[in-house]
Amino acid sequence: MRIIWHLSIPLVFCTALSAVMLIPASAEQIAFTWDDLPAHSTLPAGETRVDIGQKLIAAMREAHMPPAYGFVNGVQTEREPLSTPMLQAWRDAGLPLGNHTWSHMNLNQVPLADWQADVLKNEPILKKYMGNGDWHWLRFPYLAEGDTAEKRAATRKFLAEKGYRIAAVTMSFGDYMYNEPYARCVAKNDSASITRLETSYLEAADAAIDRSRAMAKALYGHDIPYVLLMHVGALDAQMLPRLLKLYRDRGFSFITLEEAEKTAFYASDIHLDLSPAPDTLEEAMHMRGLTIPNGPAPSMDVNSVCRR
């Protein structure tokens, strides 16, 4: 969960807010981003991490999507060495990689120095696979940016000195919750439960569209380019063609992370020398004193499905 900051509204936020409100309404746009490469959640029987990566790549290629960032936890190459070729497959497909820390470390639960070391430990693997490509994008694990204003400021200073930009999140639907239940259902060959999971997955994605759009319109009167948080799980790979169709049917076109974050809403994520400002719609709603709509919830108990 991301922190809600109980601070006075910084000047940069007011400036960015005004700029966002002046941007004319446009067709809905969304930038896909993928967390936890090369291995996320339980691996279903009969699949490999490379299989999952190839399914994701194939679906994005078929949809003619622009390159989507994958955010790497290098520790997985030690925990699951057979997952490592998934990173090369991602790069061979022309898709970029970014930093998700070495071990998916939660900044809110550890000393800042430990978290900084985890960020730096992940850089050699990014340099290896990205070469001269731009890997200086950071996705905070758990979207945790620091549990105090002082820690958040120090984190931003560290990242600015290292040349990073923050990959924000302005749309998500808890896709990660479905991957472990899916693996359980595959093991039981329970096709009925898998169908229920798939239906619930798409319903949650659809509800998240309405939620993010409602917040953007409450704040600014129109859509902003959204940055979608996804994970490289097995059900995600299975569902991606249908998920992309859902977004297209809802009127979305696909853009890159760089294109999305050119919008003024994301200014403090790109220019880390600026004061911290909301980089989620929930934070912006809170600072405006607006009611935050409930997040999308699974239409079924994903924790209990296929356990018996």
TORTOR-826234 format. One record per atom (N, C-alpha, C): residue in one letter; x, y, z. Coordinates in steps of 0.05 Angstrom, whole numbers, plus 5000, padded with zeros to 4 digits. Each point is the difference from the previous one (the first is absolute). Layout:
REM TORTOR-826234
AXYZ/...
REM end
This chain:
REM TORTOR-826234
M501749765000/M498350245000/M501750255000/R499250204986/R501550255000/R499150185023/I501950155011/I499550175023/I498350244991/I498250085018/I498550254996/I501450215018/W501050214988/W501650195015/W498350225012/H500150035026/H498550215014/H501750255003/L500550124977/L501850244999/L498550224986/S500950255004/S498950224985/S500749964970/I498450104982/I500449954972/I502450164990/P502149874989/P502350144991/P499450174975/L501650214996/L499650184978/L500149854974/V501949814997/V500349864975/V497449854993/F498649895021/F497649864995/F497950194989/C499850245012/C498050204991/C500650074971/T502650044993/T500750074973/T499349774981/A500849765008/A499449774983/A497049964996/L498550045022/L497249974999/L498750194980/S500950255002/S499050204981/S500649934971/A502549904996/A500849934973/A498349764990/V499549805017/V498449784992/V497250094992/M498950185016/M497350094995/M499750164973/L502350104991/L500050154975/L500349824975/I500849755005/I500349824977/I497349924989/P499650044974/P497349934989/P499549705002/A497549935002/A499249725001/A500849864974/S500949755002/S500849854976/S499049725004/A500449844979/A499349725001/A501549865023/E498749805011/E501349875023/E502549864992/Q502150035016/Q502649884994/Q501049855025/I501449794995/I501049835023/I502849894993/A501750015020/A502749884997/A500249765017/F500449774988/F500449755015/F502850005012/T500249905025/T502649955012/T499849735015/W502249865001/W500049725010/W502049985023/D499149905023/D501749975023/D500949715004/D502249975015/D501049745011/D501249824979/L501250114979/L501549834982/L502549895014/P500849754995/P499049824980/P498049795012/A499250035025/A498449795012/A498050125020/H497549974996/H497950105018/H498149785008/S499649975026/S498049825011/S500649704993/T498049835006/T500449724997/T500049924970/L501749824993/L500249904973/L498249764996/P498150014983/P498249774996/P501549764988/A499049775006/A501249754988/A499950024970/G502349924988/G500149994971/G500850254986/E500550215016/E500950264988/E502750075010/T501350184986/T502650115008/T499750315001/R501950135013/R499950295000/R500550114972/V501649864984/V500450084972/V497449984984/D498549785005/D497449984987/D498250245006/I499950085025/I498450225008/I500950264986/G502650045000/G501050234987/G499350014970/Q500349774987/Q499449984972/Q497150054994/K498249915017/K497150064997/K499550295002/L501250135020/L499650295003/L501050154976/I502449934991/I501250134977/I498349964975/A499149764996/A498449944976/A497450165000/A498750025023/A497550155001/A500450304995/M502250115012/M500650284995/M500750054971/R501549824988/R500750034972/R497649994982/E498249815006/E497649964984/E498250255001/A500150145024/A498350245003/A501550254990/H502449974990/H501650224989/H500450225022/M500649905024/M500450185023/M502850124998/P500450245010/P502750115002/P501549865022/P502750035001/P501549855020/P499250075029/A499649785016/A499250035027/A502249925019/Y500550175020/Y502149945020/Y499349765017/G502149835005/G499849795019/G502050065023/F499049995024/F501650085024/F501049755014/V502750005003/V501549755007/V500649995029/N499649765012/N501249925026/N502149804994/G502650085001/G502149824992/G500349755017/V499050015025/V500349775018/V498749754988/Q498050054983/Q498649764988/Q501849844982/T502150124989/T501849854984/T501749815016/E500250055027/E501349825018/E498049795011/R497650095006/R498049825011/R499049814980/E499650094975/E499149834978/E501850054976/P502349884999/P501950054978/P498849954973/L498149814998/L498749954974/L498250224990/S499550205018/S498450234991/S501650204986/T502650005003/T501850214989/T499750054970/P499749794983/P499750054972/P497650174993/M498150025018/M497650174994/M500950294996/L502150095015/L500950274997/L501250044972/Q501549814990/Q501150034973/Q497850004979/A497949835004/A497849994981/A498650275000/W499750125023/W498750265002/W501650214984/R502649995003/R501750194986/R500049954970/D500149744992/D500149934972/D497450104986/A497950025015/A497550104989/A499950314999/G502250135008/G500150294999/G498750145024/L499649855021/L498650115024/L502150085021/P499650235013/P502050105019/P499649895027/L502250025016/L500049915028/L500550245019/G498949995024/G500550205020/G500549875027/N500450175020/N500949915027/N497649975019/H499849775012/H497949945020/H501349925026/T502550075003/T501849915022/T500849714996/W502249925012/W501049734998/W498149805012/S499050055024/S498449805014/S497250085006/H498950204985/H497350095005/H499750115028/M501950165009/M500150105027/M498050225005/N498649995022/N498050205008/N501450235015/L500150234987/L501450235011/L498850085027/N497549965004/N498750095025/N500749825024/Q501349774995/Q500549815021/Q503049965006/V501750144986/V502949965004/V501450275001/P502450015011/P501550254999/P500650094972/L500150264995/L500450104974/L502649904987/A502149985016/A502649904990/A499849724988/D498449835013/D499749734991/D498550004973/W498050164998/W498450024975/W501750114978/Q501650205005/Q501750114980/Q502049794989/A501149845019/A501849794992/A498649804982/D497549945005/D498449814985/D499550114971/V499550264998/V499750134974/V502649974984/L502350065013/L502549994986/L500849724993/K499349815017/K500749724994/K498749904975/N497750124993/N498549914976/N501150124974/E501750205002/E500850144976/E501749844981/P501949835009/P501649844981/P498349834981/I497949885010/I498449844982/I498550174979/L499250245008/L498850184981/L502050104979/K502450065009/K502050084981/K500749774980/K500049765010/K500649774984/K498049974977/Y497550025006/Y497949944980/Y499250254984/M500350245012/M499150244986/M502250134984/G502549945006/G502250134985/G499850305001/N499750124977/N499850294999/N497150105002/G498149825005/G497250085003/G499650135027/D497750135002/D499350165024/D498749825021/W501549935020/W499049835022/W499550165025/H500350274999/H499850165024/H497150085007/W498349805001/W497350035010/W499849825025/L498850105021/L499749855025/L497049975007/R499249755004/R497449945010/R500349925029/F498850155019/F500249935028/F498649745006/P501449805012/P498549775009/P497850075020/Y497849884997/Y497650065017/Y499150294997/L501150144981/L499450294996/L500750165026/A501949905015/A500850135025/A502350194995/E499550265004/E501950214994/E501350125025/G499549885023/G501250105025/G497850075020/D500349915025/D497950035019/D500050265016/T501950174994/T500150275011/T500750204978/A499350255005/A500750204980/A503050024996/E501549975022/E502950024999/E501249774984/K498949765004/K501049774985/K499350024971/R497750104994/R499250034972/R501850204986/A500550225013/A501850214989/A502849894995/A501049855019/A502749894997/A500149794978/T497849854997/T499949814978/T500050144973/R498550214998/R499950154975/R502750124993/K501450105020/K502750114996/K501949784990/F499949775012/F501749774991/F499449934971/L497449974994/L499349924973/L500750214979/A499750255008/A500750224981/A503049994995/E501649965020/E502949994997/E500849764981/K498449795001/K500649774983/K498750014972/G498650224995/G498850044974/G497449854995/Y498649935021/Y497549854997/Y497650184996/R497949884988/R497350115000/R498249795012/I497850085011/I498149815014/I497849924980/A499649744999/A497749904984/A497650005019/A498350194996/A497650035017/A497949804993/V497949995015/V497749824995/V497550165003/T498450014979/T497450145001/T497749824992/M500549744996/M497949814996/M501149725008/S498449855014/S500749725007/S497549865009/F500049744998/F497649855008/F500749755016/G502349995012/G500749775016/G500449744985/D501150024975/D500449774984/D501749795014/Y501850085018/Y501849825013/Y498549795017/M497650085010/M498549825018/M499149744986/Y499850014973/Y498849774986/Y502049794992/N502650065001/N501949814988/N500549755017/E500150035026/E500349765017/E497549824999/P497650115003/P497649834997/P499949864972/Y500850144980/Y500149884973/Y501849755000/A502350035012/A501949775000/A498749765016/R498650065021/R498749795016/R497949864982/C498450164986/C497949884983/C501149844977/V502250094989/V501349854978/V500949735011/A501250005024/A500949745012/A497749815005/K497650115005/K497649835004/K498449954975/N501050124978/N498549984974/N497150095003/D499650215016/D497350105006/D499450224980/S499049924977/S499450204979/S497850195008/A498049915015/A497850175008/A501050235017/S501849945020/S501050205017/S501950194984/I501449904981/I501750174984/I498350204984/T497849914990/T498250184985/T498950215019/R499449935025/R499050205019/R502250205006/L502549915003/L502250185005/L500350204976/E499949894976/E500350174976/E497850214999/T497649925006/T497750195000/T500450225021/S500849925024/S500450195021/S502350194994/Y502149904987/Y502450154992/Y499150234982/L498549944979/L499150204981/L498150205013/E498349905017/E498150185014/E501650205017/A502049915014/A501650185016/A501550214983/A501149914978/A501350194981/A498050214990/D497749914993/D497950194990/D499250205022/A499749905024/A499350185022/A502250205006/A502549924997/A502250185005/A500150224979/I499249944976/I499950224980/I498050215009/D497749925009/D497950195009/D501150165024/R501449865018/R500950145024/R502150214994/S502049934984/S502150194993/S498950244984/R498349944981/R498850214984/R498350195018/A498549885018/A498450175018/A501750185017/M502349905010/M501750185016/M501250214983/A501049934975/A501250204983/A498050224993/K497549924995/K498050204992/K499250175024/A499949885024/A499450165024/A502250205005/L502549934994/L502250185005/L500450214978/Y499749914975/Y500950184978/Y497850044979/G497949855002/G497850034980/G500449834975/H502249854998/H500549834977/H502049795007/D500449824981/D502049785004/D502850124999/I501849855014/I502950044996/I501049744988/P502550004989/P501149754992/P500549835025/Y499149755000/Y500249835023/Y502449824998/V501249945022/V502249805002/V498949765015/L499949774986/L498849765011/L502149825011/L499549915025/L501849815013/L499049724995/M501849834988/M499549724995/M502349835011/H499649745000/H502049815010/H500449784980/V502449884999/V500549804980/V499349725011/G497449975007/G499049755010/G498849834978/A499549755007/A499049804981/A497250074990/L498250085018/L497350074990/L500150264985/D501750195008/D500450244984/D500749944971/A501849814997/A500849934973/A497749874985/Q498549835013/Q497749864988/Q497850214992/M499750205016/M497850194996/M500750244983/L502550044994/L500850264988/L498550054974/P499649824981/P498550074976/P497250105006/R498749885019/R497350095008/R500150265015/L502050045016/L500350255015/L500550234980/L501749964981/L500550214980/L497550074984/K498549804994/K497450054986/K498150165017/L500049945027/L498350155018/L500750304999/Y502650065002/Y500850284999/Y499450134973/R500449864979/R499350114974/R497050054997/D498549805010/D497050034999/D499150245017/R501550065021/R499350235016/R501150274990/G501349994976/G500850244987/G502950085005/F501649835011/F502850065006/F501949954977/S502050174997/S502349944983/S502449975019/F502049874989/F502349935017/F502450184994/I501350095021/I502350184997/I502249895018/T502450134998/T502249915017/T499950145027/L501549895019/L500350135026/L501150284997/E502050044982/E501250264996/E497950204990/E498349914982/E498050184989/E497950075021/A499249815016/A498050055021/A501050205020/E502549975008/E501150175022/E501050274990/K499650064975/K500550284991/K497850195010/T497749895008/T497850165009/T500750125027/A499050245005/A500850155024/A499449855026/F498049835000/F499349855025/F502449865010/Y501849904983/Y502349835008/Y502550165003/A499950275000/A502450165000/A501949945022/S499049955024/S501949965023/S501149724999/D499049824983/D501249734996/D502350014980/I499950204982/I502150034980/I502250185010/H499350215014/H501950205010/H500149975031/L501949835009/L500049935028/L501250225017/D501050214987/D501050235016/D497650175009/L497649964988/L497650145009/L499149885027/S498450155014/S498949905025/S498149764994/P499749815019/P498249784995/P497150114996/A498649874982/A497250074994/A498649744995/P497350005002/P498649754995/P500749884973/D500649745000/D500449864974/D498149774997/T497950005017/T497749824995/T497650185001/L497949914986/L497550145001/L498850005028/E500549795015/E498949985027/E501350225017/E502650054998/E501350215015/E498950274992/A499750044975/A498950264990/A497250055010/M498349795000/M497350025011/M500150075029/H501749875015/H500250055029/H500850295005/M502050104985/M500950285005/M497850204992/R498249934982/R497950184993/R497549975018/G500249805019/G497749965017/G497749864987/L500649854978/L497949864985/L499749715009/T497749894998/T499549725008/T501349814980/I501749825010/I501449814983/I498149764996/P499449934976/P498249774995/P501449745008/N498449805008/N501149745008/N501449884976/G502249855007/G501449864979/G498549754991/P500749904976/P498749764989/P500749765018/A498049845006/A500449765016/A499249764984/P501349775004/P499349764986/P497149935006/S498649904979/S497249925004/S499849725011/M502349885008/M500149745013/M502249995020/D500049815017/D502149975021/D502449864987/V501850154990/V502349884986/V501849855019/N500050065026/N501749875019/N499149715005/S497549944997/S499049735006/S499649834976/V499950114976/V499449844977/V502249794995/C499149764994/C501749784993/C501849915023/R499250055024/R501749915023/R499249725010/R497749914992/R499049745010/R500249794977/
REM end
